[in-house]
Amino acid sequence: MTGTVAFSVAVLEAAAVLAGPPAEPPASCLDAQIGFHTATLERLVTDPAGVLADEDGFWESEPPQRYTRIWAEGTGIDIPYDEWREQVGALSRLSDVERRNHPLTRMAREIADGGEEFLARAVPHICAYLPDGANLDIGIHFTAYVPPRSFVAGEVVINVSADYWRGDVGHILNSIVHELFHVGYSKARDQRTEPRLDDERLYGMLDALHNEGMATYVGYAAQSLFPAPGERDYPMLDDPSAVRRLRTLLNDLFALVGTARPEQIDRWSWARGVTMRGYYVVGAHMARTIESERGQQALIGTIAEGPVAFVRAYNALVSSDERVVVPGVTDGS
C-alpha cells in the first residue's frame, strides 16, 4: 500500500450522447486535489495488537475514526466498539504473512495503486454534473470494521471490510464516485439562488432527495467506467414499480410534515429516505428524467438553484400520478 496518492486532473473524457450538448465541466473542479489515504488501514492490518493496546489513541488520532464518530453523532447510530475489538483482535491472532495476504490488504493496495487512473477517469465524469465554482478538493480515507460502508463527514471515508462490497474493488470505486459527488454538491450549496423554505426540516428533506438522488444517478451513469453489479440501488432505479412504490412513500411522508411530531418525521425520513432508499432511488429517477428530457445543463441548473427547483423541474416533465408532491411547495403541480 502506498499511504497517500495525490493527483491533479485537467483532462476531459468524451461525454455520452445526451439530450442537448454535454456540459463543460468547471476548470476549478477538474483541477481537484484528492488524496487517497490508506495509513489507518495499514496500521490496523500491520499492528492490530498495538491498535488495541492504545484504542483511545487510535480513535482520537486517526482521521477516519474521528470522522466515524462525527457520522455516528449526526445519525444517532451507535458505534459497536465491542464488535470492533473482536474483529481487530481476530486480525491480531493472524501471522504477519496472513495479514500481508489478507483481503483487506489486497483491496486497499489495489485501490491505492490505481488511484491516479481512477481520478483521471472519475473526476471529469463527476465534474460534468456540477455547476461553475464547484470543486472536489478532499481526502479519501480507508478503514475497516466501522458501521457505515462509506460516507462524507469532513472527508470521505470508505470501510473496505463492509460485506456490501463482497470484495469487489470496482464496486468500491463506483461508491467513491457517489461520495465525491456529494463533496461537489455540498460546496455548491452556498451559491444557491433559490430562497430556503421557512420549514427547515422539510427543506432538509428535499435537500437529501436532491443530493442523494444526484449522487446515485452520477454513480449509476459511471457504471461503464466502474461496474458495480452488486449495487442494490441501481436495479430499483431500473424498476418502475420500485420507483413508484418509493415515490408514494415519500409523498406520504412530505404530506405529514407540519402535522406529525418532528421527531416522528425524522424517524420516518431516515426509514423511508435512507434505509428503504427513497431519497436515493426516487431522486436518481428524477435526475435521469430531467437529463433525458431537458439535457445535462438543465440538470446542473437545479444544483445552482436548489432542491425546490429540482422537484419542480421534474414535476413539469411527468404526468400528475408520477409527481413528487410537497404540500405548500408544489401543490401537486
SERO-4910 file (N, C-alpha, C, O; in steps of 0.05 Angstrom, whole numbers):
BEGIN
 pado doro    nc1    nc2    nc3   cac1   cac2   cac3    cc1    cc2    cc3    oc1    oc2    oc3
  Met    A     17    -24      0      0      0      0     18     25      0     40     24     10
  Thr    A      8     46    -10     24     70    -15     20     92      5     34    112      4
  Gly    A      1     89     23     -4    110     43    -20    133     33    -43    136     41
  Thr    A    -10    149     15    -24    172      4    -18    175    -26      5    173    -34
  Val    A    -38    179    -42    -35    184    -71    -50    210    -76    -73    212    -71
  Ala    A    -36    230    -87    -48    255    -94    -46    259   -125    -26    251   -136
  Phe    A    -67    271   -137    -67    273   -166    -83    297   -174   -105    301   -164
  Ser    A    -73    313   -193    -88    336   -204    -98    329   -231    -82    321   -249
  Val    A   -124    331   -236   -136    323   -261   -143    348   -277   -156    366   -267
  Ala    A   -135    348   -303   -142    371   -320   -148    362   -348   -143    377   -368
  Val    A   -161    338   -350   -168    328   -377   -197    320   -376   -208    314   -355
  Leu    A   -210    321   -399   -239    315   -402   -243    292   -421   -234    294   -444
  Glu    A   -256    271   -412   -262    249   -430   -287    255   -446   -303    272   -438
  Ala    A   -290    241   -468   -313    245   -485   -339    239   -469   -340    219   -455
  Ala    A   -359    257   -471   -384    253   -456   -403    236   -472   -400    233   -497
  Ala    A   -421    223   -458   -442    207   -471   -461    225   -486   -463    249   -480
  Val    A   -475    214   -507   -494    230   -522   -518    234   -504   -530    216   -494
  Leu    A   -526    260   -501   -548    267   -483   -568    284   -498   -564    290   -521
  Ala    A   -590    291   -485   -609    309   -496   -598    337   -495   -599    350   -474
  Gly    A   -586    346   -516   -573    372   -516   -543    369   -514   -534    347   -509
  Pro    A   -528    391   -517   -499    389   -515   -490    381   -487   -502    389   -468
  Pro    A   -468    366   -485   -458    358   -459   -447    383   -444   -438    402   -456
  Ala    A   -448    381   -418   -439    404   -401   -408    405   -402   -395    384   -405
  Glu    A   -398    429   -401   -369    433   -399   -361    434   -369   -369    453   -356
  Pro    A   -347    415   -359   -340    415   -331   -325    439   -323   -307    448   -337
  Pro    A   -330    451   -299   -316    474   -290   -286    467   -285   -280    447   -273
  Ala    A   -269    486   -294   -240    481   -291   -232    478   -262   -215    462   -255
  Ser    A   -246    493   -244   -239    491   -215   -244    463   -205   -231    454   -186
  Cys    A   -263    449   -217   -270    421   -209   -249    402   -221   -241    383   -207
  Leu    A   -242    406   -246   -224    387   -259   -196    388   -246   -181    369   -248
  Asp    A   -189    410   -234   -163    413   -221   -164    403   -192   -147    411   -175
  Ala    A   -182    385   -186   -186    375   -158   -160    363   -147   -146    349   -160
  Gln    A   -156    369   -122   -134    357   -107   -147    336    -88   -159    344    -68
  Ile    A   -144    311    -95   -156    290    -80   -135    270    -70   -119    261    -86
  Gly    A   -135    265    -45   -115    246    -34   -127    220    -26   -148    219    -14
  Phe    A   -113    198    -32   -121    171    -23   -103    164      1    -79    162     -2
  His    A   -116    161     24   -101    157     49   -107    129     60   -129    124     70
  Thr    A    -87    111     60    -91     84     69    -76     79     95    -75     56    104
  Ala    A    -64     99    108    -47     95    131    -62     82    154    -51     65    168
  Thr    A    -87     91    159   -102     79    181   -107     50    176   -104     34    195
  Leu    A   -115     42    152   -119     14    146    -94     -2    149    -94    -24    158
  Glu    A    -72     10    140    -46     -4    142    -40     -9    172    -30    -31    179
  Arg    A    -45     11    189    -39      7    217    -57    -15    229    -47    -31    245
  Leu    A    -82    -16    221   -100    -37    231    -89    -65    223    -89    -83    239
  Val    A    -80    -67    198    -72    -94    188    -45   -102    198    -40   -125    204
  Thr    A    -27    -83    199      1    -90    206      6    -91    236     24   -105    245
  Asp    A     -9    -76    251     -4    -75    280    -31    -75    296    -35    -56    312
  Pro    A    -48    -95    292    -73    -95    306    -70    -97    337    -86    -85    351
  Ala    A    -50   -111    346    -45   -112    375    -39    -85    386    -49    -77    408
  Gly    A    -22    -70    372    -16    -43    381    -40    -24    381    -43     -7    398
  Val    A    -57    -28    361    -82    -12    359    -99    -17    384   -109      2    396
  Leu    A   -102    -43    391   -119    -50    414   -106    -40    440   -120    -33    459
  Ala    A    -79    -40    441    -66    -31    465    -69     -1    470    -68      8    493
  Asp    A    -74     14    449    -79     43    451   -104     50    436   -104     67    418
  Glu    A   -126     37    444   -151     40    430   -160     70    429   -168     80    409
  Asp    A   -159     83    453   -168    111    454   -151    128    436   -162    146    422
  Gly    A   -125    124    436   -108    140    419   -113    135    390   -112    154    374
  Phe    A   -120    110    382   -126    104    354   -151    119    345   -151    131    323
  Trp    A   -172    119    361   -196    132    354   -194    162    355   -209    176    341
  Glu    A   -176    172    370   -173    201    372   -154    212    351   -157    235    342
  Ser    A   -134    196    342   -113    207    324   -118    200    295   -109    216    278
  Glu    A   -132    179    289   -135    170    261   -159    184    249   -181    182    259
  Pro    A   -155    199    226   -177    214    215   -203    198    209   -224    207    217
  Pro    A   -201    174    196   -227    161    191   -242    152    216   -266    150    215
  Gln    A   -227    148    238   -241    140    263   -255    165    275   -277    163    285
  Arg    A   -241    188    273   -254    212    283   -278    219    266   -299    227    277
  Tyr    A   -276    216    240   -299    222    223   -322    202    228   -345    210    226
  Thr    A   -315    177    234   -336    158    241   -352    167    265   -376    163    267
  Arg    A   -338    178    285   -352    188    308   -370    212    302   -392    214    313
  Ile    A   -361    229    284   -378    251    275   -402    240    261   -425    250    265
  Trp    A   -399    220    243   -421    208    229   -441    196    249   -465    199    247
  Ala    A   -431    182    269   -448    169    289   -464    190    305   -488    186    310
  Glu    A   -451    211    312   -465    233    326   -487    245    309   -509    251    319
  Gly    A   -481    249    284   -501    262    266   -524    244    259   -546    254    254
  Thr    A   -520    217    258   -541    199    251   -555    187    275   -577    176    273
  Gly    A   -543    189    298   -554    177    322   -550    147    323   -563    133    339
  Ile    A   -531    136    307   -525    107    307   -501    102    324   -480    115    320
  Asp    A   -503     83    342   -481     77    360   -459     61    345   -464     46    327
  Ile    A   -434     66    353   -412     50    343   -408     26    361   -404     28    385
  Pro    A   -410      2    350   -408    -23    366   -378    -29    372   -366    -45    359
  Tyr    A   -368    -16    392   -339    -18    399   -332    -47    406   -310    -56    399
  Asp    A   -349    -62    420   -342    -89    427   -338   -106    402   -320   -122    401
  Glu    A   -355   -102    383   -353   -117    358   -327   -109    343   -313   -126    332
  Trp    A   -321    -83    344   -296    -73    331   -272    -86    344   -253    -94    330
  Arg    A   -272    -88    371   -249   -100    385   -246   -129    377   -224   -139    373
  Glu    A   -269   -144    375   -267   -172    367   -255   -175    339   -239   -193    335
  Gln    A   -263   -158    321   -253   -161    294   -223   -153    292   -208   -167    278
  Val    A   -215   -132    306   -187   -125    306   -171   -147    321   -148   -153    313
  Gly    A   -183   -158    342   -170   -179    356   -165   -204    339   -144   -217    341
  Ala    A   -184   -210    322   -181   -232    303   -157   -227    284   -142   -246    278
  Leu    A   -154   -202    276   -130   -196    259   -104   -200    274    -85   -210    263
  Ser    A   -105   -193    300    -80   -195    316    -71   -223    320    -48   -229    326
  Arg    A    -90   -242    317    -83   -270    321    -72   -283    295    -65   -307    296
  Leu    A    -72   -269    273    -61   -279    249    -31   -274    248    -20   -257    262
  Ser    A    -17   -290    232     12   -286    229     17   -262    211     -2   -252    198
  Asp    A     41   -252    211     48   -229    193     43   -236    164     33   -219    149
  Val    A     49   -260    156     44   -268    128     15   -269    122      6   -260    101
  Glu    A     -1   -279    141    -30   -280    136    -42   -252    134    -60   -247    118
  Arg    A    -31   -233    150    -42   -206    149    -33   -192    123    -49   -177    112
  Arg    A     -9   -198    114      0   -186     89    -16   -196     65    -19   -181     45
  Asn    A    -27   -220     67    -44   -231     46    -73   -229     52    -90   -242     38
  His    A    -81   -214     72   -109   -212     80   -124   -197     58   -113   -179     45
  Pro    A   -149   -204     54   -165   -190     33   -166   -160     37   -167   -145     18
  Leu    A   -166   -150     62   -166   -121     67   -141   -109     56   -142    -87     44
  Thr    A   -119   -122     60    -93   -112     50    -94   -111     19    -85    -91      7
  Arg    A   -103   -132      7   -104   -134    -22   -122   -112    -34   -114    -98    -53
  Met    A   -145   -108    -22   -164    -89    -33   -153    -60    -30   -155    -44    -49
  Ala    A   -142    -54     -7   -131    -27     -2   -108    -22    -21   -105      0    -32
  Arg    A    -91    -42    -26    -68    -38    -44    -77    -34    -72    -67    -16    -86
  Glu    A    -97    -49    -80   -108    -46   -108   -120    -19   -112   -116     -6   -133
  Ile    A   -135     -9    -92   -147     17    -94   -126     39    -95   -127     57   -112
  Ala    A   -107     38    -76    -87     59    -75    -69     60    -99    -63     81   -109
  Asp    A    -61     36   -108    -43     35   -131    -57     45   -157    -43     54   -175
  Gly    A    -83     42   -158    -98     52   -181   -109     79   -178   -127     88   -193
  Gly    A   -100     94   -157   -112    120   -151   -111    140   -173   -131    153   -179
  Glu    A    -88    142   -186    -85    162   -207   -103    156   -231   -116    174   -242
  Glu    A   -104    131   -239   -121    123   -261   -151    127   -254   -166    136   -271
  Phe    A   -158    120   -229   -186    125   -221   -193    154   -223   -214    161   -235
  Leu    A   -177    172   -213   -183    200   -213   -184    211   -242   -200    229   -248
  Ala    A   -166    202   -259   -166    211   -286   -192    204   -301   -200    219   -319
  Arg    A   -205    183   -293   -230    175   -306   -254    185   -290   -274    193   -303
  Ala    A   -252    186   -264   -276    193   -248   -281    223   -246   -304    232   -248
  Val    A   -260    239   -243   -264    267   -237   -277    281   -261   -296    297   -256
  Pro    A   -269    277   -286   -284    290   -308   -314    282   -309   -331    299   -314
  His    A   -319    257   -303   -347    248   -303   -363    262   -281   -385    272   -286
  Ile    A   -352    264   -257   -366    277   -235   -369    307   -240   -391    318   -237
  Cys    A   -348    320   -249   -348    349   -253   -368    357   -275   -379    379   -275
  Ala    A   -373    339   -294   -392    344   -315   -421    348   -305   -438    357   -320
  Tyr    A   -425    341   -280   -452    344   -268   -453    365   -246   -472    366   -231
  Leu    A   -432    382   -246   -431    403   -225   -430    431   -237   -420    434   -259
  Pro    A   -441    451   -223   -441    478   -234   -414    492   -231   -396    482   -217
  Asp    A   -411    515   -244   -387    530   -241   -381    537   -212   -399    542   -196
  Gly    A   -355    536   -205   -347    542   -178   -345    518   -160   -334    520   -138
  Ala    A   -356    495   -169   -354    471   -153   -326    460   -154   -311    464   -173
  Asn    A   -318    447   -132   -292    433   -132   -294    409   -115   -312    406    -98
  Leu    A   -275    391   -118   -275    365   -105   -251    361    -86   -245    339    -79
  Asp    A   -238    383    -78   -215    380    -61   -222    367    -35   -238    377    -19
  Ile    A   -210    344    -31   -217    329     -6   -198    305     -4   -185    297    -23
  Gly    A   -197    293     20   -182    268     24   -201    245     25   -224    247     34
  Ile    A   -192    222     16   -207    197     18   -192    178     36   -169    171     31
  His    A   -205    170     58   -191    154     78   -204    126     79   -228    122     76
  Phe    A   -187    106     83   -196     78     84   -192     67    111   -171     70    124
  Thr    A   -212     52    121   -211     39    147   -227     14    145   -234      5    123
  Ala    A   -232      1    168   -247    -24    169   -262    -26    195   -255    -14    215
  Tyr    A   -283    -43    194   -298    -51    217   -314    -28    231   -318    -29    255
  Val    A   -322     -8    215   -339     13    226   -367      9    214   -370     -5    195
  Pro    A   -388     21    226   -415     15    218   -422     22    189   -432      5    174
  Pro    A   -417     47    180   -424     53    152   -404     41    132   -381     37    139
  Arg    A   -414     37    108   -395     27     87   -380     50     74   -357     46     65
  Ser    A   -393     73     72   -380     97     60   -396    121     68   -420    120     71
  Phe    A   -382    144     71   -396    168     79   -377    192     76   -353    189     72
  Val    A   -388    216     77   -373    241     78   -380    255    104   -403    261    109
  Ala    A   -360    260    120   -363    275    145   -337    289    151   -320    279    166
  Gly    A   -332    312    138   -306    325    139   -290    316    115   -282    333     99
  Glu    A   -285    290    112   -273    279     88   -287    253     81   -305    244     96
  Val    A   -280    240     59   -292    215     51   -280    192     66   -255    191     69
  Val    A   -296    174     76   -287    150     90   -299    126     77   -323    125     72
  Ile    A   -282    106     71   -291     81     59   -283     58     77   -260     55     85
  Asn    A   -303     43     84   -299     19    101   -296     -5     83   -316    -16     73
  Val    A   -271    -13     78   -266    -34     58   -275    -62     68   -277    -80     52
  Ser    A   -281    -65     94   -289    -91    104   -319    -96    102   -328   -118    109
  Ala    A   -334    -76     93   -364    -78     92   -372   -102     75   -362   -105     52
  Asp    A   -390   -119     85   -399   -142     70   -412   -134     44   -412   -149     24
  Tyr    A   -423   -110     43   -437   -100     19   -420   -101     -6   -430   -106    -28
  Trp    A   -393    -97     -3   -376    -96    -26   -371   -124    -38   -365   -127    -62
  Arg    A   -373   -144    -21   -366   -172    -29   -339   -174    -42   -334   -190    -60
  Gly    A   -320   -158    -32   -293   -159    -42   -289   -147    -69   -268   -150    -81
  Asp    A   -309   -133    -80   -308   -122   -107   -297    -93   -106   -311    -75    -98
  Val    A   -272    -90   -115   -260    -64   -115   -274    -45   -134   -277    -21   -128
  Gly    A   -284    -55   -157   -299    -38   -175   -323    -25   -162   -330     -2   -167
  His    A   -337    -41   -145   -360    -31   -131   -352     -8   -112   -366     12   -110
  Ile    A   -329    -12    -99   -319      9    -81   -313     35    -96   -320     57    -88
  Leu    A   -300     32   -119   -294     55   -135   -319     69   -145   -320     94   -146
  Asn    A   -339     54   -152   -365     66   -160   -377     82   -137   -388    104   -141
  Ser    A   -374     71   -113   -384     85    -89   -368    111    -84   -380    130    -74
  Ile    A   -342    110    -89   -326    134    -86   -336    156   -105   -335    180    -97
  Val    A   -344    149   -129   -356    168   -147   -380    182   -134   -382    206   -134
  His    A   -397    166   -122   -421    176   -108   -413    195    -86   -424    217    -84
  Glu    A   -393    187    -69   -385    204    -47   -371    230    -56   -375    251    -44
  Leu    A   -356    228    -77   -342    252    -87   -363    272    -98   -359    296    -96
  Phe    A   -384    262   -111   -404    280   -120   -416    295    -96   -422    319    -99
  His    A   -420    282    -74   -431    296    -50   -413    319    -43   -423    340    -34
  Val    A   -387    316    -46   -368    337    -39   -373    362    -57   -376    384    -46
  Gly    A   -376    358    -83   -381    380   -101   -408    392    -96   -411    417    -97
  Tyr    A   -428    376    -91   -455    386    -85   -455    403    -60   -467    425    -59
  Ser    A   -442    394    -39   -440    408    -14   -427    436    -18   -436    455     -6
  Lys    A   -406    437    -33   -392    462    -37   -407    481    -55   -401    505    -56
  Ala    A   -427    471    -70   -444    488    -87   -468    500    -72   -481    518    -82
  Arg    A   -473    490    -48   -496    499    -33   -496    529    -28   -516    543    -29
  Asp    A   -472    540    -22   -470    568    -15   -477    587    -38   -482    611    -34
  Gln    A   -478    576    -62   -483    593    -86   -512    590    -96   -518    600   -117
  Arg    A   -529    576    -81   -557    572    -90   -571    599    -94   -567    618    -79
  Thr    A   -589    599   -113   -604    623   -119   -632    623   -108   -644    644   -105
  Glu    A   -643    599   -101   -670    598    -90   -670    604    -60   -651    596    -46
  Pro    A   -691    617    -50   -692    621    -21   -699    595     -7   -713    578    -18
  Arg    A   -689    592     17   -695    568     33   -724    570     42   -736    591     45
  Leu    A   -736    546     46   -763    545     57   -763    554     86   -743    551    100
  Asp    A   -785    564     95   -788    571    124   -785    546    141   -775    547    163
  Asp    A   -796    524    131   -794    498    146   -767    486    140   -763    473    119
  Glu    A   -748    489    158   -721    479    154   -720    448    152   -704    437    138
  Arg    A   -737    435    168   -738    406    167   -746    396    139   -733    378    128
  Leu    A   -767    408    128   -776    400    101   -755    407     80   -750    391     62
  Tyr    A   -742    430     83   -722    437     63   -698    418     65   -687    410     44
  Gly    A   -692    409     89   -670    389     92   -677    363     79   -660    349     68
  Met    A   -702    355     80   -711    330     67   -709    332     37   -701    313     24
  Leu    A   -717    355     26   -715    359     -3   -686    361    -11   -679    352    -33
  Asp    A   -669    372      6   -641    373      0   -630    344     -1   -613    338    -19
  Ala    A   -638    327     17   -629    299     17   -639    285     -8   -623    269    -20
  Leu    A   -663    290    -17   -673    278    -41   -656    287    -65   -650    270    -82
  His    A   -650    312    -67   -634    323    -89   -605    312    -88   -595    302   -108
  Asn    A   -593    315    -64   -565    308    -61   -560    278    -65   -543    270    -81
  Glu    A   -575    261    -50   -571    232    -52   -581    222    -80   -568    204    -91
  Gly    A   -602    234    -90   -611    226   -116   -591    232   -138   -585    215   -155
  Met    A   -580    256   -138   -560    263   -158   -535    246   -155   -524    236   -175
  Ala    A   -525    241   -131   -502    225   -126   -506    197   -136   -488    184   -148
  Thr    A   -530    186   -131   -536    159   -141   -537    158   -171   -528    139   -183
  Tyr    A   -549    179   -183   -551    179   -212   -523    182   -225   -517    169   -245
  Val    A   -506    198   -214   -479    202   -224   -463    175   -222   -448    168   -240
  Gly    A   -467    161   -200   -455    135   -197   -466    115   -217   -452     99   -229
  Tyr    A   -492    116   -220   -506     98   -240   -495    103   -268   -491     84   -283
  Ala    A   -491    128   -275   -481    135   -302   -452    128   -305   -441    129   -327
  Ala    A   -438    122   -283   -410    116   -284   -404     86   -286   -381     77   -283
  Gln    A   -425     70   -289   -421     41   -289   -404     31   -312   -391     10   -310
  Ser    A   -403     46   -334   -386     37   -356   -357     41   -349   -339     28   -360
  Leu    A   -351     59   -330   -324     64   -321   -317     46   -297   -295     35   -296
  Phe    A   -336     43   -279   -332     28   -254   -356     11   -249   -375     19   -235
  Pro    A   -357    -13   -261   -381    -30   -258   -386    -37   -228   -368    -41   -212
  Ala    A   -412    -37   -222   -420    -43   -194   -444    -62   -194   -466    -54   -187
  Pro    A   -440    -87   -203   -462   -106   -205   -476   -111   -178   -499   -120   -178
  Gly    A   -462   -106   -156   -473   -112   -130   -488    -88   -118   -499    -91    -96
  Glu    A   -489    -65   -132   -503    -42   -121   -533    -46   -122   -544    -49   -144
  Arg    A   -546    -45    -99   -574    -51    -97   -592    -28   -107   -615    -33   -114
  Asp    A   -582     -4   -106   -599     19   -115   -605     18   -145   -627     26   -153
  Tyr    A   -586      9   -161   -589     11   -190   -611     -7   -201   -626      2   -218
  Pro    A   -614    -32   -192   -637    -47   -202   -664    -35   -194   -683    -36   -209
  Met    A   -665    -22   -170   -690     -9   -163   -695     15   -181   -718     21   -188
  Leu    A   -674     29   -188   -677     52   -206   -688     44   -233   -702     58   -246
  Asp    A   -680     20   -242   -689      9   -268   -716     -5   -266   -726    -16   -286
  Asp    A   -728     -6   -242   -754    -20   -238   -776      1   -233   -777     12   -211
  Pro    A   -793      7   -253   -813     27   -250   -831     22   -225   -840     42   -213
  Ser    A   -837     -3   -219   -854     -8   -196   -840     -1   -170   -853      9   -151
  Ala    A   -814     -5   -168   -799      3   -144   -798     33   -142   -802     44   -120
  Val    A   -794     47   -164   -794     76   -163   -821     87   -154   -822    105   -138
  Arg    A   -842     75   -165   -869     84   -158   -875     79   -128   -887     96   -115
  Arg    A   -867     56   -118   -872     50    -90   -857     69    -72   -869     79    -52
  Leu    A   -832     74    -78   -816     92    -61   -826    121    -63   -826    136    -44
  Arg    A   -834    129    -87   -845    156    -90   -870    160    -74   -874    181    -62
  Thr    A   -887    140    -73   -912    142    -57   -905    144    -27   -917    160    -13
  Leu    A   -885    129    -18   -876    131     10   -866    159     16   -872    170     38
  Leu    A   -850    171     -2   -840    198      3   -863    218      2   -863    237     19
  Asn    A   -881    216    -17   -903    235    -19   -920    234      7   -928    255     17
  Asp    A   -924    210     17   -939    207     42   -924    220     65   -936    232     83
  Leu    A   -898    218     65   -881    230     86   -882    260     84   -886    273    104
  Phe    A   -879    271     60   -880    300     57   -907    312     66   -908    334     76
  Ala    A   -928    297     62   -955    306     69   -958    308     99   -976    322    109
  Leu    A   -941    294    115   -943    294    144   -927    316    157   -931    321    181
  Val    A   -909    328    142   -892    349    154   -910    373    163   -927    383    147
  Gly    A   -907    381    188   -923    402    198   -947    393    214   -960    408    228
  Thr    A   -953    367    211   -976    356    227   -966    334    246   -975    334    269
  Ala    A   -948    317    238   -937    297    256   -915    309    273   -904    331    267
  Arg    A   -908    296    295   -887    306    313   -860    306    298   -854    288    283
  Pro    A   -844    327    302   -818    329    288   -801    305    292   -788    296    272
  Glu    A   -799    294    316   -782    270    320   -792    246    305   -777    229    296
  Gln    A   -819    244    301   -830    223    285   -824    226    255   -817    207    241
  Ile    A   -825    251    246   -818    257    219   -789    250    214   -782    238    193
  Asp    A   -771    256    233   -743    249    229   -739    219    227   -723    210    211
  Arg    A   -754    204    243   -751    174    242   -761    164    216   -749    146    203
  Trp    A   -784    174    207   -795    165    181   -777    173    158   -774    159    139
  Ser    A   -766    197    160   -748    207    139   -724    188    136   -716    181    114
  Trp    A   -713    180    159   -690    161    158   -699    134    147   -685    122    130
  Ala    A   -722    124    156   -731     98    148   -738     97    119   -728     79    104
  Arg    A   -754    116    109   -763    115     82   -742    126     62   -739    116     40
  Gly    A   -729    147     71   -710    160     53   -683    147     51   -671    146     30
  Val    A   -673    136     74   -646    125     75   -647     94     76   -637     81     58
  Thr    A   -659     83     97   -659     54     99   -673     40     75   -663     21     65
  Met    A   -697     51     67   -711     40     45   -702     51     18   -712     42     -3
  Arg    A   -685     71     19   -671     82     -5   -688    101    -22   -683    105    -45
  Gly    A   -710    112    -10   -727    130    -25   -713    155    -36   -716    161    -59
  Tyr    A   -697    168    -19   -683    192    -28   -664    185    -51   -661    201    -70
  Tyr    A   -651    162    -50   -631    154    -69   -644    146    -96   -637    157   -117
  Val    A   -663    129    -95   -675    117   -119   -694    137   -133   -693    141   -157
  Val    A   -712    149   -117   -731    168   -129   -716    193   -139   -721    203   -161
  Gly    A   -696    202   -123   -681    225   -132   -665    219   -157   -663    237   -175
  Ala    A   -654    195   -159   -639    188   -183   -657    186   -207   -650    194   -230
  His    A   -681    175   -203   -701    174   -225   -708    202   -234   -711    207   -258
  Met    A   -711    221   -216   -717    249   -223   -695    261   -239   -699    274   -259
  Ala    A   -670    256   -230   -646    267   -244   -645    255   -273   -640    270   -292
  Arg    A   -649    229   -275   -648    216   -301   -670    228   -320   -665    232   -344
  Thr    A   -693    232   -309   -715    243   -325   -709    271   -335   -713    277   -358
  Ile    A   -698    288   -317   -692    315   -325   -670    315   -347   -672    330   -367
  Glu    A   -649    299   -343   -628    298   -363   -638    287   -390   -631    297   -411
  Ser    A   -654    266   -388   -664    254   -413   -682    273   -428   -681    274   -453
  Glu    A   -699    288   -414   -718    306   -428   -708    334   -434   -715    346   -454
  Arg    A   -690    344   -416   -681    372   -419   -651    375   -422   -642    397   -429
  Gly    A   -636    354   -418   -607    355   -422   -592    359   -396   -603    366   -375
  Gln    A   -566    355   -398   -548    356   -375   -547    384   -363   -545    386   -339
  Gln    A   -547    404   -380   -545    431   -370   -569    438   -352   -566    451   -331
  Ala    A   -593    429   -359   -617    433   -343   -615    420   -316   -623    431   -296
  Leu    A   -603    396   -316   -600    382   -291   -580    396   -273   -585    399   -249
  Ile    A   -558    405   -284   -538    421   -269   -551    446   -258   -545    455   -236
  Gly    A   -569    458   -274   -582    483   -265   -597    479   -239   -600    498   -224
  Thr    A   -607    455   -234   -622    451   -209   -604    452   -185   -612    458   -163
  Ile    A   -578    445   -189   -559    447   -167   -553    476   -161   -551    484   -138
  Ala    A   -550    492   -182   -545    521   -179   -569    534   -165   -566    554   -150
  Glu    A   -594    525   -171   -617    537   -158   -623    525   -131   -622    539   -111
  Gly    A   -628    499   -129   -633    486   -104   -653    464   -106   -663    458   -128
  Pro    A   -659    450    -84   -676    426    -85   -705    431    -93   -718    413   -105
  Val    A   -716    454    -86   -743    460    -94   -745    462   -124   -763    452   -137
  Ala    A   -725    475   -137   -724    476   -166   -721    448   -178   -732    443   -200
  Phe    A   -706    431   -165   -703    403   -175   -730    389   -176   -737    377   -196
  Val    A   -746    391   -154   -773    379   -154   -791    391   -175   -805    376   -189
  Arg    A   -791    417   -177   -808    430   -197   -800    424   -225   -817    420   -243
  Ala    A   -774    422   -230   -765    415   -257   -774    387   -265   -782    382   -288
  Tyr    A   -772    369   -246   -781    341   -252   -811    340   -256   -821    329   -275
  Asn    A   -826    353   -238   -855    352   -240   -866    363   -266   -887    355   -276
  Ala    A   -852    383   -277   -860    395   -303   -858    375   -326   -869    381   -348
  Leu    A   -844    353   -322   -839    335   -344   -855    309   -343   -855    293   -362
  Val    A   -870    305   -321   -884    279   -318   -914    283   -313   -923    306   -308
  Ser    A   -928    262   -315   -957    263   -311   -963    267   -281   -945    263   -264
  Ser    A   -987    274   -275   -994    281   -247   -990    258   -228   -983    262   -204
  Asp    A   -994    233   -237   -991    210   -219   -961    203   -214   -955    185   -198
  Glu    A   -943    215   -229   -914    210   -225   -900    232   -210   -876    230   -205
  Arg    A   -915    252   -202   -902    276   -190   -894    271   -161   -906    255   -147
  Val    A   -874    286   -152   -866    287   -124   -882    311   -113   -878    334   -121
  Val    A   -900    305    -94   -919    325    -84   -910    334    -57   -908    318    -38
  Val    A   -905    360    -54   -896    372    -29   -916    394    -22   -914    416    -33
  Pro    A   -935    388     -4   -955    408      2   -943    435     10   -925    436     26
  Gly    A   -954    457     -1   -944    483      4   -920    491    -13   -911    514    -12
  Val    A   -909    471    -27   -885    477    -44   -892    472    -74   -887    489    -91
  Thr    A   -903    449    -79   -910    442   -107   -940    443   -111   -950    448   -134
  Asp    A   -956    438    -90   -985    438    -92   -995    421   -114  -1014    427   -128
  Gly    A   -981    398   -118   -989    379   -138   -981    386   -166   -987    372   -185
  Ser    A   -967    409   -170   -960    418   -197   -933    409   -204   -923    415   -226
***
